[in-house]
Amino acid sequence: MGSQRFAAPIRGLRYLLMASLCAVWALHLIGAANAQSQTQTYPSRPIKVIVPFPAGGPTDGMARIISDRLGAVLGQSIIIENRGGGAGGSVGAKVVATADPDGYTILMTPGGSLTTGPAVHKNIGYDPFKDFTPVAKLVEMPQYICVYPDLPVKSLADVAAYAKANPGKLSWGSQGFGTGTHLLAELFKLETGTNFVHVPYRGTAPMLAALLAGEIQIATDPSTTVLPHIQSGGVRPIAITMVARSAKLPDVPTTAEEGFPKLVAPFWLGVVAPAGTPVDVIGKLNAAFRESLKDPATRARLDALGADVKIGTPREFGELLVEEYALWAGVVKAANVKVE
């Protein structure tokens, strides 16, 4: 019900973005075609993969697993460079946005730097659609909406009822202001007409520590980091933000099963290159990632983290970015989310 207020603006924004994006891609491809003769030997030197988060986190871990195999497929060294900081990883994104468009500097990132960050921060320093060329979505993993075990709720409907009956007493934590999990909480507010306290933290570790200590009552986190705490009983999952249940926790219902189909929000990892990167280089990179993710050992390492291979074409990834940006920009507007 609440989402109807911003459904039409989202559709309009999506169409506008797609039209603009198609025009930008056409210009990129024209310029790229002129450079194809210079890229027949690509890659002829090491490739730098910018990860816009610190070493040791879930994004960095998956990036290193994938890059290990990528180097073997391409026959070149892959250098991981961690550039954490900014809105949703915007510091690292800026590095790639201003890099030479030759395929030797690429960004491996979740949605924060390309969708939620730009949706919240209008002056983020780059245009996610004009300054990058999509390469591929690589993997996705479930996120779990979890509560502190003592909170007397068993479902998302219970959470809404509790928030209405106890105004100001429910605290929903996130990995930071303007992150995907923050905006997911704002979308839940819009869907249910509820209000609660949003508590942003500086990343996953402090947010989970707060949830484990009962300092906040609810939070959403990818399986990579929250699954051990679920298994130990430190937190209790009430929904998975996927279209299907997970084999690892088959008793946890999906958000759609709970009556909230708009709260489908898997955590994904994708790759973009600077705008103007030659089309054949984009094609070689896409093919190399595709080949890397076929490797049984690589897939097994990713599966251990709860990540599923979901690689597609550059265009499919670009369309996903448009869809997600339109959704979160609509939420930001409808919820009147202001930069703090």
C-alpha positions in Angstrom: 0.0 0.0 0.0 2.6 2.6 1.1 4.8 1.9 -2.0 2.0 3.0 -4.3 2.9 6.6 -3.5 6.3 6.3 -5.3 5.6 3.4 -7.8 4.7 5.8 -10.7 7.8 8.1 -10.1 10.0 5.0 -10.0 8.6 3.8 -13.4 9.1 7.2 -14.9 12.7 7.5 -13.6 13.4 4.0 -14.8 12.3 4.8 -18.4 14.3 8.0 -18.4 17.4 6.3 -17.1 17.1 3.5 -19.7 16.8 6.0 -22.6 19.7 8.1 -21.3 21.8 5.0 -20.7 21.2 3.6 -24.1 22.4 6.8 -25.6 25.5 6.9 -23.5 26.3 3.2 -24.3 25.9 4.0 -28.0 28.4 6.8 -27.7 30.8 4.5 -25.7 30.5 1.8 -28.3 31.2 4.1 -31.2 34.3 5.4 -29.5 35.3 2.0 -28.4 35.0 0.6 -31.9 37.6 3.1 -33.1 40.0 1.9 -30.5 39.7 -1.8 -31.2 42.8 -2.0 -33.3 44.8 -0.9 -30.2 43.5 -3.7 -28.0 44.1 -6.9 -30.0 46.8 -7.9 -27.5 44.8 -7.2 -24.3 45.7 -7.9 -21.6 49.5 -7.4 -22.0 50.2 -6.3 -18.4 48.7 -6.7 -14.9 45.1 -5.6 -14.2 44.2 -3.5 -11.2 40.9 -4.4 -9.5 39.7 -1.7 -7.2 37.7 -2.9 -4.2 36.0 0.0 -2.5 36.1 -1.5 0.9 38.8 -2.4 3.4 40.7 -5.7 3.3 39.2 -8.6 5.2 35.5 -7.8 4.6 33.0 -9.9 2.6 33.5 -7.9 -0.6 37.2 -8.1 -0.4 37.1 -11.9 0.3 35.0 -12.6 -2.7 37.0 -10.3 -4.9 40.2 -12.2 -4.0 38.6 -15.6 -4.6 37.4 -14.5 -8.1 40.6 -12.7 -9.0 42.7 -15.7 -8.2 41.1 -17.6 -11.0 40.8 -14.6 -13.3 44.5 -14.1 -13.4 45.0 -17.7 -14.6 42.3 -17.3 -17.3 43.8 -14.0 -18.6 47.4 -15.0 -18.2 48.2 -11.8 -16.2 48.6 -10.8 -12.6 45.5 -9.3 -10.9 46.3 -6.7 -8.3 43.7 -6.1 -5.7 43.7 -2.5 -4.4 41.5 -1.7 -1.5 40.2 1.9 -1.5 37.6 2.1 1.3 35.7 5.1 2.3 32.9 7.4 1.1 29.3 6.8 0.5 28.8 3.1 -0.3 32.4 2.9 -1.5 32.5 6.1 -3.5 36.2 6.7 -2.9 37.2 3.6 -4.8 34.6 4.3 -7.5 36.0 7.7 -8.1 39.4 6.1 -8.8 38.0 4.0 -11.5 35.7 6.8 -12.9 38.9 8.9 -13.6 41.2 6.0 -14.7 42.3 5.5 -18.3 39.6 3.6 -20.2 41.9 0.8 -21.3 40.7 -2.2 -19.2 43.6 -2.2 -16.8 41.7 -0.5 -13.9 38.3 -1.9 -13.1 35.9 -1.7 -10.1 34.6 -4.8 -8.3 31.8 -3.6 -6.0 28.4 -4.3 -4.5 25.5 -1.9 -5.2 26.5 0.8 -2.7 28.8 2.8 -5.0 26.6 2.4 -8.1 23.0 2.6 -6.8 22.2 3.4 -3.2 25.2 5.8 -2.7 24.4 7.9 -5.7 20.6 7.8 -4.9 21.3 9.3 -1.5 24.3 11.5 -2.2 23.6 13.7 -5.2 27.1 15.2 -5.1 28.9 11.9 -4.9 31.5 13.0 -7.4 30.6 10.9 -10.4 27.7 9.7 -12.5 27.2 6.0 -12.2 25.7 5.8 -15.7 27.9 8.2 -17.6 31.3 7.5 -16.0 31.3 3.6 -16.1 30.7 0.8 -18.6 29.1 -2.4 -17.2 31.1 -5.6 -17.5 29.0 -8.1 -15.5 27.2 -9.0 -12.4 29.2 -11.8 -10.9 27.6 -13.3 -7.8 24.8 -12.7 -5.3 24.1 -13.9 -1.8 21.1 -13.8 0.5 20.7 -11.2 3.2 18.9 -12.0 6.4 16.7 -9.7 8.4 17.6 -10.7 12.0 16.5 -9.7 15.4 17.9 -9.8 18.9 16.7 -13.1 20.3 14.8 -11.4 23.2 12.7 -9.3 20.9 9.1 -10.8 21.0 8.5 -11.1 17.3 8.5 -14.1 14.9 7.7 -12.4 11.6 7.9 -9.1 9.7 4.2 -8.5 10.4 5.1 -8.9 14.1 7.9 -6.3 13.7 5.4 -3.8 12.2 2.9 -4.5 15.0 5.6 -4.1 17.6 6.9 -0.8 16.1 3.3 0.6 16.1 2.7 -0.5 19.7 6.0 0.7 21.0 6.8 4.0 19.2 10.4 5.0 19.4 11.5 1.8 21.1 12.6 -0.3 18.1 16.1 0.3 16.8 17.0 -0.9 13.3 20.8 -0.8 12.6 22.6 -0.6 9.3 26.2 -0.6 8.0 26.0 3.1 7.4 23.7 6.0 6.4 22.6 5.6 2.8 23.6 1.9 2.5 21.4 -0.7 0.9 20.3 -2.0 4.3 19.4 1.4 5.5 17.2 2.0 2.5 15.7 -1.4 2.9 14.6 -0.4 6.4 13.2 2.9 5.0 11.2 0.8 2.4 9.8 -1.3 5.2 8.6 1.9 6.9 6.9 3.0 3.8 5.3 -0.4 3.2 4.0 -0.7 6.8 3.4 2.9 7.8 5.6 2.4 10.8 8.4 4.4 12.4 11.5 3.3 14.3 15.0 4.6 15.1 17.6 4.0 12.4 21.1 3.6 13.9 23.9 3.7 11.3 27.3 2.1 12.0 30.6 2.2 10.3 30.4 -1.1 8.6 29.2 -4.7 9.3 31.4 -5.5 12.4 30.2 -2.8 14.7 26.6 -3.2 13.6 26.6 -7.0 14.3 28.4 -6.3 17.7 25.5 -3.9 18.6 22.9 -6.5 17.6 24.6 -9.3 19.5 24.7 -7.0 22.6 21.0 -6.0 22.3 21.9 -2.3 21.7 19.8 -2.5 18.5 16.9 -4.9 18.0 16.9 -5.6 14.3 19.3 -5.5 11.3 19.9 -6.9 7.8 23.2 -8.5 6.8 24.6 -10.8 4.1 25.0 -14.5 4.8 28.8 -14.1 4.6 29.0 -12.4 7.9 25.7 -13.0 9.7 25.4 -16.8 9.2 27.8 -17.8 12.0 25.9 -15.7 14.5 22.6 -17.2 13.3 24.0 -20.7 13.7 25.3 -19.9 17.2 22.0 -18.4 18.3 23.4 -15.0 18.8 20.8 -13.5 16.5 17.5 -14.9 15.2 16.6 -14.7 11.4 12.9 -13.8 10.6 13.2 -13.4 6.8 15.5 -13.8 3.9 15.5 -11.0 1.2 15.4 -13.4 -1.7 12.8 -14.8 -4.1 13.5 -18.3 -2.8 14.5 -19.9 0.5 18.1 -20.8 1.1 19.2 -24.4 1.3 21.5 -23.4 4.2 18.5 -22.1 6.3 15.4 -23.7 4.7 13.1 -22.8 7.6 13.6 -19.1 7.2 10.8 -17.6 5.0 11.3 -15.2 2.2 10.2 -11.6 2.5 7.6 -12.3 -0.2 6.2 -15.2 1.8 6.0 -12.8 4.8 3.8 -10.5 2.7 6.5 -8.1 1.6 7.6 -8.9 -2.0 9.1 -5.4 -2.5 11.8 -6.3 0.1 13.6 -8.6 -2.2 17.2 -7.3 -2.0 20.0 -9.8 -2.5 23.6 -8.7 -1.9 25.5 -8.8 -5.2 28.9 -8.2 -6.5 29.6 -6.8 -10.0 32.3 -5.2 -12.2 32.4 -2.0 -14.1 35.1 -0.3 -16.2 35.7 3.4 -17.0 33.4 4.8 -19.6 35.0 4.6 -23.1 36.7 1.3 -22.5 36.8 -0.5 -25.9 33.9 -2.8 -26.6 36.2 -5.8 -27.3 38.0 -5.3 -24.0 34.6 -5.3 -22.2 33.8 -8.5 -24.1 37.1 -10.1 -23.1 36.7 -9.2 -19.5 33.1 -10.6 -19.5 34.2 -13.8 -21.1 37.2 -14.1 -18.7 34.9 -13.7 -15.6 32.5 -16.2 -17.1 35.3 -18.7 -17.5 36.7 -18.0 -14.1 33.3 -18.7 -12.4 33.0 -22.0 -14.2 35.9 -23.4 -12.2 34.7 -25.9 -9.7 37.2 -24.9 -7.0 36.3 -21.3 -7.3 32.6 -22.0 -7.1 33.1 -24.2 -4.1 35.0 -21.4 -2.3 32.2 -19.0 -3.1 29.5 -21.4 -2.1 31.2 -21.7 1.3 30.5 -18.0 1.8 26.9 -18.5 0.7 27.5 -16.8 -2.7 25.8 -18.1 -5.9 27.3 -17.4 -9.4 24.9 -15.1 -11.3 27.0 -13.9 -14.2 25.3 -12.3 -17.2 26.0 -9.9 -20.1 27.1 -6.3 -19.8 23.7 -5.1 -20.9 21.9 -7.2 -18.4 24.1 -5.7 -15.6 23.5 -2.2 -16.9 19.7 -2.8 -16.8 20.0 -4.1 -13.2 21.8 -0.9 -12.2 19.0 1.2 -13.7 16.3 -0.8 -12.0 18.0 -0.6 -8.6 18.9 3.0 -8.8 15.3 3.9 -9.8 14.0 1.8 -6.8 16.3 3.4 -4.2 16.0 6.9 -5.6 12.2 6.5 -5.3 12.6 5.3 -1.7 14.9 8.2 -0.8 12.4 10.7 -2.2 9.3 9.1 -0.6 11.0 8.6 2.8 12.6 12.1 2.6 16.0 10.7 3.4 18.4 13.6 3.9 22.2 13.4 4.0 23.3 13.7 7.6 
